[in-house]
Each structure stands twice: as C-alpha cells, then as structure tokens.
Amino acid sequence: MAMAGAASKAKANGNATCDVRRATCDVRRATCAVCHGAQGAATLPNAPNLAGQPQTYLAEQLKNSRSGRCMHKVMGVIAKSLSDQEIEDLSAWHASLQRQPSPGP
C-alpha cells in the first residue's frame, strides 16, 4: 500500500513538473513570437523565420547568443535567461513547425 502511495505521489510530482515546464515554454514561445511570429514566421523585417529550421542549428544559435559569440543586442539579452533545457525545448518546437514562405516585397 505504501508503494502505491509513493508511486502516485511521484506521478503527481512528475505531472506538476511537466505542467510548470510547459507553462514556462509557453511564456518563452510568446517572447519569441514578438519578433519571430507565433508560428515561427517572422513579423519584423530583420528577424529570421524559425519555423522548420533544423533543431541543432536553432539551439546552436541560441547558445551562441547566450554566450555572447553572436553579437545581437536583443537576442543576447533574451538568450542569457534561457536554460539549456529551455533552449532544447524551444529549438525542437520551432523545428517542428511547418516552414512558411517569406512574403514578397
């Protein structure tokens, strides 16, 4: 009986962890969306489209921004606050999106 209670508690804690992680990722995606669009299609002329880019490329770019190797003022500030897990989650999510054609001039 004690084992079942411990297993239920561990499962509940795991679900809570997933919910917190999902909520954090939602907030981070909303931050990305300001410039890169809700579905990874850029809304600003100088922001790249993220949808459909390779996950490893996106993660590398975020890590370079976080470390200061990429000298973009805005991305440097945003990326500094990202954990390795958040970088992996955001990169995987953007990579999973359907690539959108760039709008013409």
PEDAFEN-V339820 format. One record per residue. N is the residue number from 0. RES is the residue in one letter. SS is DSSP state (hx for helix, st for strand, lp for the rest). D_LAST is the distance of its C-alpha to the last C-alpha in whole Angstrom. Layout:
# PEDAFEN-V339820
((N | RES | SS | D_LAST) (N | RES | SS | D_LAST))
This chain:
# PEDAFEN-V339820
((0 | M | lp | 67) (1 | A | hx | 66) (2 | M | hx | 64) (3 | A | hx | 62) (4 | G | hx | 62) (5 | A | hx | 60) (6 | A | hx | 58) (7 | S | hx | 57) (8 | K | hx | 56) (9 | A | hx | 54) (10 | K | hx | 52) (11 | A | hx | 51) (12 | N | hx | 51) (13 | G | hx | 48) (14 | N | hx | 46) (15 | A | hx | 46) (16 | T | hx | 45) (17 | C | hx | 42) (18 | D | hx | 41) (19 | V | hx | 41) (20 | R | hx | 39) (21 | R | hx | 37) (22 | A | hx | 36) (23 | T | hx | 36) (24 | C | hx | 33) (25 | D | hx | 31) (26 | V | hx | 31) (27 | R | hx | 30) (28 | R | hx | 27) (29 | A | hx | 26) (30 | T | hx | 26) (31 | C | hx | 23) (32 | A | hx | 22) (33 | V | hx | 21) (34 | C | hx | 18) (35 | H | hx | 18) (36 | G | lp | 18) (37 | A | lp | 21) (38 | Q | lp | 21) (39 | G | lp | 19) (40 | A | lp | 15) (41 | A | lp | 14) (42 | T | lp | 14) (43 | L | lp | 13) (44 | P | lp | 11) (45 | N | lp | 14) (46 | A | lp | 15) (47 | P | lp | 16) (48 | N | lp | 16) (49 | L | lp | 20) (50 | A | lp | 20) (51 | G | lp | 22) (52 | Q | lp | 22) (53 | P | lp | 26) (54 | Q | hx | 28) (55 | T | hx | 30) (56 | Y | hx | 27) (57 | L | hx | 26) (58 | A | hx | 30) (59 | E | hx | 30) (60 | Q | hx | 27) (61 | L | hx | 28) (62 | K | hx | 32) (63 | N | hx | 31) (64 | S | hx | 29) (65 | R | hx | 32) (66 | S | hx | 34) (67 | G | lp | 32) (68 | R | lp | 32) (69 | C | lp | 28) (70 | M | lp | 28) (71 | H | lp | 25) (72 | K | hx | 26) (73 | V | hx | 25) (74 | M | hx | 25) (75 | G | hx | 29) (76 | V | hx | 30) (77 | I | hx | 29) (78 | A | hx | 30) (79 | K | hx | 34) (80 | S | lp | 35) (81 | L | lp | 34) (82 | S | lp | 37) (83 | D | hx | 37) (84 | Q | hx | 37) (85 | E | hx | 34) (86 | I | hx | 32) (87 | E | hx | 33) (88 | D | hx | 33) (89 | L | hx | 29) (90 | S | hx | 28) (91 | A | hx | 30) (92 | W | hx | 28) (93 | H | hx | 25) (94 | A | hx | 25) (95 | S | hx | 27) (96 | L | lp | 24) (97 | Q | lp | 22) (98 | R | lp | 19) (99 | Q | lp | 15) (100 | P | lp | 12) (101 | S | lp | 9) (102 | P | lp | 7) (103 | G | lp | 4) (104 | P | lp | 0))
